Amino acid sequence: DYTYYNTYASLVGSVTGWIGIVLFQWLMGDWNFRTLFWVTTLIQIVASGFDMIIIARLNIAWGFSDKAFYMFGDAVIGNVVGMFGLMPMLVLTSKLVPKGLEATTYALLAGFQNFGGV
C-alpha cells in the first residue's frame, strides 16, 4: 500500500499536472485572473471533498476502495488545480518583468517559493 500511495499517486499526479498545463493553455488562457482563481478554488474544494469522504469512510459504504478514491482527491486532482493556480501567476509575472530579465526574475521567484515551502 505504501508503494501505491507514494509511487503510483506521484506518477499519476505528475501526469495530471502536465495535463493541467495543457488544459490551462487550451481552455483558460484567455480568462481573467479573478475568474481563474475562483474556478481554481472551487475545483480545489471539490478535490478536498474526496479526501473528506475517505476520512468519513463513505467511499467504502458506496463500494469504492480507498485507493480508487485517493486518486480523485488532493493527491492527484490537486496537481491539476495547482497548475491552474500557478500558471496565471507565472503569466502575470512574465508580463511585469523588464525585457531581458525574465530568466533572472523567474529564478529569483522560484527560489523564494522553494524557500517559503510553497
Secondary structure, 3 states (H helix, E strand, C coil): CHHHHHHHHHHHHHHHHHHHHHHHHHHHCCCCHHHHHHHHHHHHHHHHHHHHHHHHCHHHHCCCCHHHHHCCCCCCHHHHHHHHHHHHHHHHHHHHCCCCCHHHHHHHHHHHHHHHCC
